[in-house]
Amino acid sequence: MEWHFLYSILSAGGLVLVGVLIWYYAVDSNRAATATVTPARVQFAQVEVQGGFAPDKILVDAGRPVQIRFLRLEDRECSQEVVFRDFGIREPLPSFDRSSVVVIPFQPGEYEFTCGKGKLKGKLIARDPKEQAGTSGSR
C-alpha cells in the first residue's frame, strides 16, 4: 500500500514537471519583444547576452532603422560578437559592456542574428507596417 501511494505521488510530480517544461519551451519561449520608437523615429530594443540572447525575438516594422543595444553580462568566448549575416554585420561585444548595432530591414521577414560561433541565436522579425496599421483597430 505504501509503495503504491509513493508511486502515485512521484507520477503526479513527473506530470507537473513535464507540463512546466512544455509551457516554458512551447509557450513562453515564443514571446517576442516589440521595439520601442524613439523621438527620432528609430526603433529601439535592448538585448541582454548571457548564455543566450534575451529577448531572442524582436518585432519591428520593416523599412525603418532599428537600433539594437546589446548588453553583454558575461565573458564567455562564444558571445564575443554578434553577427547579422543578412546585413553583412559582425560587431564585437565587449564583456560587461554595451554595444549597438543599427540595421534597416527593408523587406518584411525574419532576420537571424547569432554569436560568432553560431551557437546563440535570435531573430529580428520585420512586419509590414501597413498590415499592422490595418489590423490595429479591428477589435
C-alpha distance (Angstrom), angle and dihedral (degrees) to the residues before:
residue distance angle dihedral
M1 . . .
E2 3.83 . .
W3 3.82 93.0 .
H4 3.77 91.6 50.2
F5 3.82 90.8 53.4
L6 3.83 92.1 47.0
Y7 3.80 90.9 48.0
S8 3.83 90.3 52.0
I9 3.80 92.3 51.3
L10 3.80 93.1 48.0
S11 3.82 91.2 48.0
A12 3.80 92.1 50.5
G13 3.81 90.8 48.1
G14 3.80 90.4 50.5
L15 3.80 91.4 51.5
V16 3.80 91.2 50.7
L17 3.81 90.7 50.1
V18 3.82 91.9 49.9
G19 3.81 89.6 49.4
V20 3.81 91.9 52.0
L21 3.80 91.8 48.6
I22 3.81 92.3 49.4
W23 3.79 90.7 49.5
Y24 3.80 92.7 47.9
Y25 3.79 96.7 48.7
A26 3.81 100.9 32.4
V27 3.79 103.2 35.0
D28 3.78 111.3 18.9
S29 3.81 96.7 40.2
N30 3.83 91.1 56.1
R31 3.78 93.0 64.5
A32 3.77 115.2 111.2
A33 3.78 130.4 -160.0
T34 3.80 116.9 -125.6
A35 3.79 115.1 -135.6
T36 3.79 116.3 -118.3
V37 3.80 121.5 -130.7
T38 3.80 118.9 -121.0
P39 3.83 123.4 -144.1
A40 3.83 86.6 -101.1
R41 3.87 87.4 60.4
V42 3.81 92.8 -112.0
Q43 3.79 116.4 137.3
F44 3.80 111.9 -123.8
A45 3.80 134.9 -163.4
Q46 3.78 133.8 166.7
V47 3.79 121.4 -145.1
E48 3.79 124.8 -168.4
V49 3.79 116.4 -145.6
Q50 3.80 114.9 -150.9
G51 3.78 117.2 128.6
G52 3.81 87.1 -27.3
F53 3.78 141.1 -3.8
A54 3.81 118.1 -68.5
P55 2.92 112.5 -136.7
D56 3.77 95.0 22.9
K57 3.82 94.2 -174.1
I58 3.80 123.5 53.3
L59 3.81 123.3 -173.7
V60 3.81 116.3 -147.7
D61 3.80 139.4 159.9
A62 3.80 114.8 -101.6
G63 3.80 118.2 -118.5
R64 3.81 97.1 33.6
P65 3.81 129.6 93.8
V66 3.81 117.2 -96.8
Q67 3.79 122.9 -158.2
I68 3.78 113.0 -160.5
R69 3.79 115.8 -169.1
F70 3.79 112.7 -157.5
L71 3.80 117.2 -156.3
R72 3.79 108.1 -164.5
L73 3.80 110.6 -155.7
E74 3.80 97.9 -179.3
D75 3.79 144.1 46.5
R76 3.81 100.4 -133.9
E77 3.79 113.0 141.5
C78 3.81 93.6 -126.9
S79 3.81 94.2 63.9
Q80 3.81 97.4 49.5
E81 3.80 91.9 112.9
V82 3.77 143.3 14.4
V83 3.80 121.6 -133.2
F84 3.81 128.0 -157.2
R85 3.81 100.7 -175.8
D86 3.82 94.0 -178.3
F87 3.81 89.8 58.9
G88 3.82 97.9 36.7
I89 3.81 91.5 -117.7
R90 3.81 126.5 145.6
E91 3.81 110.0 170.3
P92 3.82 126.4 -179.5
L93 3.80 116.3 -124.6
P94 3.81 111.2 -151.6
S95 3.82 115.2 -144.0
F96 3.80 115.0 -96.7
D97 3.81 92.0 1.0
R98 3.80 142.4 93.3
S99 3.80 129.9 -102.0
S100 3.77 128.7 177.3
V101 3.78 131.7 -146.1
V102 3.81 123.9 -168.6
V103 3.80 119.9 -157.3
I104 3.79 135.1 166.8
P105 3.79 113.6 -146.6
F106 3.80 98.2 -158.6
Q107 3.81 94.5 -176.7
P108 3.81 129.6 45.7
G109 3.79 111.7 -104.5
E110 3.77 144.5 88.6
Y111 3.79 120.5 -61.1
E112 3.79 116.5 -168.4
F113 3.79 124.0 -143.0
T114 3.79 122.6 -168.5
C115 3.76 142.9 173.5
G116 3.81 115.7 -95.8
K117 3.80 91.7 -90.5
G118 3.80 94.4 45.2
K119 3.82 94.2 -120.3
L120 3.81 98.1 111.6
K121 3.80 112.4 57.6
G122 3.77 139.8 -173.8
K123 3.80 138.6 164.0
L124 3.76 135.1 -131.4
I125 3.81 104.1 -153.3
A126 3.81 111.1 -158.7
R127 3.80 115.0 -162.2
D128 3.78 128.6 -164.8
P129 3.84 103.8 -101.1
K130 3.83 90.8 -150.4
E131 3.81 91.2 58.7
Q132 3.81 90.7 47.5
A133 3.83 92.1 51.5
G134 3.80 91.4 49.2
T135 3.80 94.8 52.2
S136 3.80 100.3 40.7
G137 3.79 95.1 82.0
S138 3.80 98.1 39.4
R139 3.83 96.6 96.7
